[in-house]
Amino acid sequence: MTASDEWLRIESMDLDAQGVARNGEGKVVFVEGALPTEQVRVQVGRRKNQWEQGSLVELRHESALRVRPRCPHFGLHAGACGGCKMQHLDAAAQVAVKQRALEDNLQHLAKVQPERILRPIEGPTWGYRYRARLSVRHVAKKGSVLVGFHERKSRYVADMGVCPVLPPDVSALLMPLRALIGSMDQRDRLPQIELAVGEHAVGRVTALVLRHLEPLSAPDQLRLKAFGTTHGVQWWLQPKGPETVHRLDEHGPELAYGVPEFGLLMPFKPTDFTQVNHQVNNVLVGRAVRLLDPQPHERVIDWFCGLGNFTLPLATRAHSVLGIEGSETLVQRSRENARRNGLEGRASFTARNLFELSPQDLVGYGDAQKWLVDPPREGAFALAKALADLQAAPASGWSPPQRIVYVSCNPATLARDAGLLVHQAGYRCTAAGTVNMFPHTAHVESMAVFDRA
């Protein structure tokens, strides 16, 4: 058991941004707020047989990587915003922690070591977040409204006045939004505002999607329109599920983001899935296409294609690309994007449940020389398992892809799938690296390349 006067030396950092140490008994202790090489005293809050967890209460030998957080709402104290976990760590060191997490997951969970480590993909560390879901709460006892992320380890909404990871003009909307919601008749029935920032020929377009549990009164709609005019934002309304989202005012430009390297413009709706960080996404797409290296005579399959974020850039290089997605709505949006960009003859799309793929399904989609795989956090286990089964029992007339580029938002499921690909499906992991899509958070985006052995 860790004594209150015991000094612990922090040896490493985990993905929850906790320092990792061992006490005098050799038990692992996770310390919130502590950084590697620091010596700390800890107030233990949780004790288990194999580990303890606590908060930093005293620090000596401060790490050279410790920095002053830019956001006034960041910290370990009660009420601190839970949106970021690493603002006290130098931004370059954050990337190193995430790279180490990727390598550790591949090595320990999959027994896979990439032949080459890719240089991390980085971008702006502040003002980068073009997508966000902000909670709204009218606190009647305080006579105020809160708009922001949740507090650390809490369901309460943090009392935020600014947010440096949002674009500056969006951060500046937080206090006006609080005043707006407070003035509305339905202020107790408005739980959420979803933010989506797009790019267009007219410049940046900011859309706010208001979730409302009851029909909005005419005066409330007028208040929203006046706010939109004053602050230059679009209001969208969501009375129920995502399929009910609609514009409050039909006038104004559509949302879109560009992929300049390939000359593409990708229109989207504010509740469609798009990458949070447009600048990093541009670099990510470019690297993925270069690593996959599609040739003019080759066919490519893009599994979990979404809006065509990778499909359409690939279609500018390959003979043809098939995009497969679980949502018919996204597939339809992908088809529209292909048409808008003049690629409908080279990119086709289909919808199916990608978590229930069989070897026969892969054979049915035909030969493709290369695959791009970009699954959600759950990973692509069914896809990797079907490939492994076909390695064990090959199908006549069907050939597996020679190269796979796998883009992941969860290093644990990437490692699980990498283990199948390398140890059972006949591939080598020839390269892997991180993508710092979410600076100051514990989120790890990564990319790995697999070639036929």
C-alpha positions as CSV (number, residue, x, y, z in Angstrom):
1,M,0.0,0.0,0.0
2,T,1.3,3.5,-0.9
3,A,2.0,5.6,2.1
4,S,1.0,9.2,2.1
5,D,4.6,10.4,2.7
6,E,6.1,8.0,0.1
7,W,7.9,9.6,-2.9
8,L,7.2,7.8,-6.2
9,R,9.3,8.1,-9.3
10,I,7.2,8.2,-12.5
11,E,8.5,5.8,-15.0
12,S,6.1,6.3,-18.0
13,M,2.7,7.6,-19.0
14,D,-0.4,5.7,-20.1
15,L,-3.0,6.7,-22.6
16,D,-5.2,8.2,-20.0
17,A,-2.4,10.7,-19.4
18,Q,-1.6,9.2,-16.0
19,G,1.9,8.8,-14.7
20,V,2.9,5.2,-14.0
21,A,5.1,4.4,-11.0
22,R,5.8,1.5,-8.6
23,N,5.6,1.9,-4.8
24,G,7.9,0.4,-2.3
25,E,6.0,-2.9,-2.5
26,G,6.4,-3.0,-6.2
27,K,2.8,-2.4,-6.9
28,V,1.9,-0.3,-10.0
29,V,0.5,3.1,-9.1
30,F,-1.3,5.3,-11.7
31,V,-0.9,9.0,-10.8
32,E,-3.1,11.7,-12.4
33,G,-1.2,14.8,-13.4
34,A,2.3,13.3,-13.1
35,L,4.8,13.1,-15.9
36,P,7.7,10.7,-16.6
37,T,10.9,11.3,-14.5
38,E,9.0,13.3,-11.9
39,Q,9.0,12.4,-8.2
40,V,5.6,12.8,-6.6
41,R,3.6,12.2,-3.5
42,V,0.1,10.8,-4.2
43,Q,-3.3,10.7,-2.6
44,V,-4.6,7.2,-3.4
45,G,-8.3,7.1,-4.3
46,R,-8.6,3.5,-5.5
47,R,-6.8,0.3,-4.5
48,K,-6.9,-3.0,-6.2
49,N,-4.9,-6.2,-5.8
50,Q,-2.5,-5.4,-8.7
51,W,-2.6,-1.6,-8.8
52,E,-3.5,1.7,-7.1
53,Q,-4.7,5.0,-8.6
54,G,-4.4,8.4,-7.1
55,S,-3.8,12.1,-7.7
56,L,-0.6,14.1,-7.5
57,V,-0.5,16.2,-4.3
58,E,3.2,17.2,-4.2
59,L,5.8,17.4,-6.8
60,R,9.6,17.6,-6.9
61,H,12.1,17.3,-9.8
62,E,9.6,18.6,-12.3
63,S,9.9,17.2,-15.8
64,A,11.4,19.4,-18.5
65,L,8.4,18.4,-20.6
66,R,5.9,19.9,-18.3
67,V,4.2,23.1,-19.7
68,R,1.6,25.6,-18.5
69,P,-1.8,24.6,-19.9
70,R,-3.2,27.2,-22.2
71,C,-6.8,26.5,-21.2
72,P,-8.0,28.0,-17.9
73,H,-10.5,25.1,-17.6
74,F,-7.9,22.3,-17.7
75,G,-6.8,20.6,-14.6
76,L,-7.4,18.0,-11.9
77,H,-9.6,20.1,-9.7
78,A,-13.4,19.5,-9.3
79,G,-15.2,21.1,-12.2
80,A,-12.3,21.0,-14.6
81,C,-13.1,20.3,-18.2
82,G,-12.7,16.7,-19.3
83,G,-12.2,17.4,-23.0
84,C,-8.4,17.4,-22.9
85,K,-6.0,15.2,-20.8
86,M,-2.5,16.2,-21.9
87,Q,-2.3,20.0,-21.9
88,H,0.3,19.9,-19.2
89,L,2.7,17.9,-21.5
90,D,4.7,19.4,-24.3
91,A,2.9,18.9,-27.6
92,A,5.8,17.0,-29.2
93,A,6.1,14.7,-26.2
94,Q,2.4,13.9,-26.6
95,V,3.1,12.6,-30.0
96,A,5.9,10.4,-28.7
97,V,3.6,9.0,-26.0
98,K,1.1,8.0,-28.7
99,Q,3.7,6.5,-30.9
100,R,4.9,4.4,-28.0
101,A,1.4,3.3,-27.3
102,L,1.0,2.1,-30.8
103,E,4.2,0.2,-30.8
104,D,3.5,-1.3,-27.4
105,N,0.0,-2.5,-28.5
106,L,1.4,-4.1,-31.6
107,Q,4.2,-5.8,-29.7
108,H,2.4,-7.0,-26.6
109,L,-1.1,-7.7,-28.0
110,A,-0.2,-8.9,-31.5
111,K,3.5,-9.9,-31.2
112,V,4.0,-7.8,-34.3
113,Q,6.9,-5.4,-34.9
114,P,6.6,-3.1,-37.9
115,E,9.6,-3.2,-40.3
116,R,9.6,0.6,-40.5
117,I,8.2,3.3,-38.2
118,L,6.6,6.1,-40.1
119,R,7.2,9.7,-39.2
120,P,4.1,10.9,-37.1
121,I,1.6,13.1,-39.0
122,E,1.1,16.3,-37.1
123,G,-0.7,19.6,-37.6
124,P,-1.9,22.6,-35.6
125,T,-2.2,21.9,-31.9
126,W,-4.7,24.7,-31.1
127,G,-7.9,25.7,-32.9
128,Y,-8.0,22.5,-34.8
129,R,-11.3,20.9,-33.7
130,Y,-13.8,21.4,-36.6
131,R,-16.2,18.9,-35.1
132,A,-17.5,18.8,-31.5
133,R,-20.5,17.8,-29.5
134,L,-21.3,20.3,-26.8
135,S,-23.6,19.5,-23.9
136,V,-26.1,22.1,-22.8
137,R,-27.5,22.5,-19.3
138,H,-29.8,25.1,-17.8
139,V,-28.9,25.3,-14.1
140,A,-32.0,26.8,-12.5
141,K,-30.4,27.2,-9.1
142,K,-27.6,29.3,-10.5
143,G,-29.8,31.0,-13.0
144,S,-27.3,30.3,-15.8
145,V,-26.8,28.0,-18.7
146,L,-23.7,25.9,-19.3
147,V,-22.4,25.0,-22.8
148,G,-19.4,22.8,-23.2
149,F,-17.8,19.5,-22.6
150,H,-18.3,17.4,-19.5
151,E,-16.3,17.8,-16.4
152,R,-13.5,15.2,-15.7
153,K,-15.0,11.9,-14.7
154,S,-18.4,13.4,-14.4
155,R,-21.7,13.8,-16.2
156,Y,-21.9,17.5,-15.2
157,V,-21.2,20.1,-17.9
158,A,-18.1,22.1,-17.3
159,D,-18.5,25.8,-16.7
160,M,-16.5,26.9,-19.8
161,G,-16.0,30.4,-21.1
162,V,-13.4,29.5,-23.8
163,C,-12.0,26.4,-25.5
164,P,-8.6,26.8,-27.2
165,V,-8.9,23.6,-29.2
166,L,-12.0,25.0,-31.0
167,P,-11.4,27.5,-33.8
168,P,-11.1,31.0,-32.1
169,D,-14.3,32.3,-33.6
170,V,-16.2,29.2,-32.4
171,S,-14.6,29.5,-28.9
172,A,-15.8,33.1,-28.9
173,L,-19.4,31.8,-29.3
174,L,-19.5,29.9,-26.0
175,M,-20.6,32.8,-23.8
176,P,-23.1,34.2,-26.4
177,L,-24.6,30.7,-26.8
178,R,-25.1,30.5,-23.0
179,A,-26.9,33.8,-23.1
180,L,-29.0,32.8,-26.1
181,I,-30.1,29.5,-24.6
182,G,-30.9,31.2,-21.3
183,S,-33.2,33.6,-23.2
184,M,-35.2,30.8,-24.9
185,D,-38.6,29.4,-23.9
186,Q,-37.4,25.8,-24.2
187,R,-34.0,26.3,-22.4
188,D,-34.7,23.3,-20.1
189,R,-35.3,21.0,-23.2
190,L,-32.2,21.8,-25.2
191,P,-29.6,19.1,-24.2
192,Q,-27.0,19.4,-27.0
193,I,-25.4,21.6,-29.7
194,E,-23.3,19.8,-32.3
195,L,-20.7,21.8,-34.1
196,A,-19.5,21.3,-37.7
197,V,-17.1,23.6,-39.6
198,G,-16.8,23.3,-43.3
199,E,-14.8,25.0,-46.1
200,H,-16.3,26.5,-49.2
201,A,-15.4,28.9,-52.0
202,V,-17.0,31.7,-49.8
203,G,-14.8,30.8,-46.9
204,R,-15.4,28.8,-43.7
205,V,-18.9,27.8,-42.8
206,T,-19.9,27.1,-39.2
207,A,-23.0,25.0,-38.6
208,L,-24.6,24.5,-35.2
209,V,-27.1,21.6,-34.8
210,L,-29.5,22.2,-31.9
211,R,-31.1,19.1,-30.3
212,H,-34.5,20.0,-29.0
213,L,-36.8,17.7,-27.1
214,E,-40.0,19.7,-27.7
215,P,-41.1,21.8,-30.7
216,L,-39.5,25.2,-30.7
217,S,-41.8,28.2,-30.3
218,A,-41.9,30.9,-33.0
219,P,-40.1,33.4,-30.7
220,D,-37.3,30.8,-30.1
221,Q,-36.9,30.3,-33.8
222,L,-36.6,34.1,-34.3
223,R,-33.9,34.2,-31.5
224,L,-31.9,31.5,-33.3
225,K,-32.2,33.3,-36.7
226,A,-31.1,36.6,-35.1
227,F,-28.1,34.9,-33.5
228,G,-27.1,33.3,-36.8
229,T,-27.3,36.6,-38.6
230,T,-25.2,38.4,-35.9
231,H,-22.6,35.7,-35.5
232,G,-22.5,34.3,-39.1
233,V,-23.5,30.7,-38.3
234,Q,-26.0,28.3,-39.8
235,W,-28.6,26.8,-37.5
236,W,-29.8,23.2,-38.0
237,L,-32.5,21.6,-35.9
238,Q,-32.6,18.0,-34.6
239,P,-36.0,17.1,-33.0
240,K,-35.3,13.4,-32.8
241,G,-32.6,11.1,-34.4
242,P,-29.9,12.2,-36.9
243,E,-32.2,11.6,-39.8
244,T,-34.5,14.4,-38.6
245,V,-31.8,17.1,-38.9
246,H,-32.8,20.0,-41.1
247,R,-31.8,23.6,-41.8
248,L,-33.7,26.3,-39.9
249,D,-33.1,28.7,-42.8
250,E,-32.5,27.2,-46.3
251,H,-30.4,30.1,-47.4
252,G,-26.6,30.1,-47.3
253,P,-23.7,27.9,-48.6
254,E,-23.5,24.1,-48.1
255,L,-20.9,22.5,-45.8
256,A,-17.9,20.9,-47.5
257,Y,-14.3,20.2,-47.0
258,G,-11.5,20.1,-49.5
259,V,-8.8,17.6,-50.3
260,P,-6.6,20.0,-52.3
261,E,-3.9,17.5,-53.3
262,F,-6.5,15.6,-55.3
263,G,-8.6,18.6,-56.4
264,L,-11.6,17.3,-54.5
265,L,-14.5,19.0,-52.6
266,M,-16.5,16.8,-50.3
267,P,-20.0,18.2,-49.4
268,F,-21.4,16.9,-46.1
269,K,-24.2,17.4,-43.6
270,P,-23.3,18.5,-40.1
271,T,-24.3,15.2,-38.5
272,D,-22.3,13.1,-41.1
273,F,-19.1,11.6,-39.9
274,T,-16.1,13.7,-41.0
275,Q,-12.7,14.0,-39.5
276,V,-12.3,16.5,-36.6
277,N,-9.1,17.9,-37.9
278,H,-9.3,18.9,-41.6
279,Q,-5.6,20.0,-41.8
280,V,-4.3,16.6,-40.5
281,N,-6.9,14.8,-42.6
282,N,-5.4,16.3,-45.8
283,V,-2.0,14.9,-44.9
284,L,-3.4,11.6,-43.8
285,V,-5.3,11.0,-47.1
286,G,-2.2,12.0,-49.1
287,R,0.1,9.6,-47.2
288,A,-2.5,6.7,-47.3
289,V,-2.8,7.0,-51.1
290,R,1.0,7.2,-51.6
291,L,1.5,4.2,-49.3
292,L,-1.1,2.2,-51.1
293,D,0.3,3.3,-54.4
294,P,-2.6,2.4,-56.7
295,Q,-1.7,2.0,-60.3
296,P,-3.9,3.0,-63.3
297,H,-4.7,-0.7,-64.1
298,E,-5.5,-1.7,-60.5
299,R,-8.8,-2.2,-58.6
300,V,-9.0,-1.0,-55.0
301,I,-11.6,-1.7,-52.3
302,D,-12.1,0.9,-49.6
303,W,-13.7,-0.8,-46.6
304,F,-15.7,1.5,-44.2
305,C,-15.6,4.2,-46.9
306,G,-17.8,6.8,-45.1
307,L,-18.4,9.8,-47.4
308,G,-15.6,8.7,-49.7
309,N,-12.8,10.4,-47.8
310,F,-10.3,7.9,-49.2
311,T,-12.3,6.4,-52.0
312,L,-12.4,9.5,-54.2
313,P,-8.7,10.4,-53.9
314,L,-7.9,6.7,-54.7
315,A,-10.2,6.9,-57.7
316,T,-8.1,9.7,-59.2
317,R,-5.2,7.2,-59.3
318,A,-6.6,3.6,-59.7
319,H,-8.6,2.1,-62.5
320,S,-11.6,1.6,-60.2
321,V,-12.5,1.8,-56.5
322,L,-15.3,0.1,-54.7
323,G,-16.3,1.8,-51.4
324,I,-18.2,-0.3,-48.9
325,E,-20.0,1.2,-45.9
326,G,-22.5,0.0,-43.3
327,S,-24.8,2.9,-43.7
328,E,-27.0,3.3,-46.8
329,T,-27.3,7.0,-46.0
330,L,-23.5,7.5,-46.2
331,V,-23.3,5.3,-49.3
332,Q,-25.8,7.6,-51.0
333,R,-23.8,10.7,-49.9
334,S,-20.6,9.0,-51.3
335,R,-22.3,8.5,-54.6
336,E,-23.3,12.2,-54.7
337,N,-19.7,13.2,-53.9
338,A,-18.4,11.0,-56.7
339,R,-20.8,12.6,-59.1
340,R,-20.0,16.2,-57.9
341,N,-16.3,15.5,-58.5
342,G,-16.7,13.7,-61.9
343,L,-15.6,10.3,-60.6
344,E,-18.8,8.3,-60.8
345,G,-17.3,6.2,-63.6
346,R,-14.3,5.2,-61.5
347,A,-15.8,5.0,-58.0
348,S,-18.8,2.8,-57.0
349,F,-20.4,2.2,-53.6
350,T,-22.4,-0.4,-51.8
351,A,-23.8,-0.8,-48.3
352,R,-23.6,-3.9,-46.1
353,N,-22.9,-4.9,-42.5
354,L,-19.1,-5.0,-42.3
355,F,-19.0,-6.6,-38.9
356,E,-20.6,-9.8,-40.4
357,L,-18.3,-10.6,-43.3
358,S,-17.5,-14.2,-44.3
359,P,-14.9,-15.6,-46.6
360,Q,-17.6,-16.0,-49.3
361,D,-18.4,-12.3,-49.0
362,L,-14.8,-11.4,-49.8
363,V,-14.8,-13.7,-52.8
364,G,-18.1,-12.2,-53.9
365,Y,-16.7,-8.7,-54.1
366,G,-14.0,-10.0,-56.5
367,D,-10.3,-9.5,-56.8
368,A,-8.7,-6.2,-55.8
369,Q,-5.0,-5.7,-55.8
370,K,-5.1,-3.3,-52.8
371,W,-7.3,-2.5,-49.9
372,L,-7.8,0.6,-47.8
373,V,-9.4,-0.2,-44.4
374,D,-10.6,2.6,-42.1
375,P,-12.9,1.1,-39.4
376,P,-14.5,2.6,-36.3
377,R,-13.1,1.9,-32.9
378,E,-14.3,-1.7,-33.0
379,G,-11.8,-2.4,-35.7
380,A,-12.2,-4.8,-38.6
381,F,-12.0,-8.2,-37.0
382,A,-14.5,-9.9,-39.3
383,L,-12.6,-8.7,-42.3
384,A,-9.2,-9.9,-41.0
385,K,-10.7,-13.2,-39.9
386,A,-12.2,-13.8,-43.3
387,L,-8.8,-13.1,-44.9
388,A,-7.2,-15.6,-42.5
389,D,-9.8,-18.2,-43.3
390,L,-9.1,-17.8,-47.0
391,Q,-5.4,-18.2,-46.4
392,A,-6.2,-21.5,-44.7
393,A,-8.7,-22.6,-47.3
394,P,-8.1,-20.7,-50.6
395,A,-11.0,-20.0,-52.9
396,S,-10.5,-21.0,-56.5
397,G,-10.1,-18.0,-58.8
398,W,-9.8,-15.4,-56.0
399,S,-6.6,-13.7,-55.0
400,P,-6.1,-11.7,-51.8
401,P,-4.9,-8.1,-52.0
402,Q,-1.2,-7.6,-52.2
403,R,-1.2,-4.6,-50.0
404,I,-3.5,-3.2,-47.2
405,V,-3.3,0.2,-45.7
406,Y,-5.2,0.2,-42.4
407,V,-6.1,3.5,-40.8
408,S,-7.1,3.1,-37.1
409,C,-8.6,5.2,-34.3
410,N,-7.9,2.5,-31.7
411,P,-4.4,0.9,-31.3
412,A,-5.8,-2.1,-29.3
413,T,-8.2,-3.2,-32.1
414,L,-5.6,-2.4,-34.7
415,A,-3.2,-4.7,-32.9
416,R,-5.8,-7.5,-32.6
417,D,-6.4,-7.3,-36.4
418,A,-2.7,-7.0,-37.1
419,G,-2.1,-10.3,-35.2
420,L,-4.6,-12.1,-37.5
421,L,-3.2,-10.5,-40.7
422,V,0.4,-11.3,-39.8
423,H,0.2,-14.7,-38.1
424,Q,-2.7,-16.2,-40.0
425,A,-3.5,-14.3,-43.2
426,G,0.0,-14.3,-44.7
427,Y,1.0,-10.6,-44.4
428,R,4.0,-8.7,-43.1
429,C,3.6,-5.4,-41.2
430,T,5.9,-3.3,-43.3
431,A,5.2,0.1,-41.7
432,A,3.3,1.8,-39.0
433,G,3.0,5.3,-37.4
434,T,0.8,7.6,-35.5
435,V,-1.5,10.5,-36.6
436,N,-2.0,13.2,-34.1
437,M,-5.6,13.9,-35.1
438,F,-6.6,15.1,-31.5
439,P,-3.8,17.0,-29.8
440,H,-4.0,17.3,-26.0
441,T,-6.3,14.3,-25.8
442,A,-5.6,10.6,-25.2
443,H,-7.0,9.6,-28.6
444,V,-4.5,7.7,-30.8
445,E,-5.0,7.6,-34.5
446,S,-2.6,5.5,-36.5
447,M,-1.8,3.9,-39.8
448,A,-0.2,0.5,-40.7
449,V,0.8,-1.1,-43.9
450,F,0.6,-4.8,-44.6
451,D,2.1,-6.6,-47.6
452,R,1.8,-10.2,-48.7
453,A,4.6,-12.2,-47.2
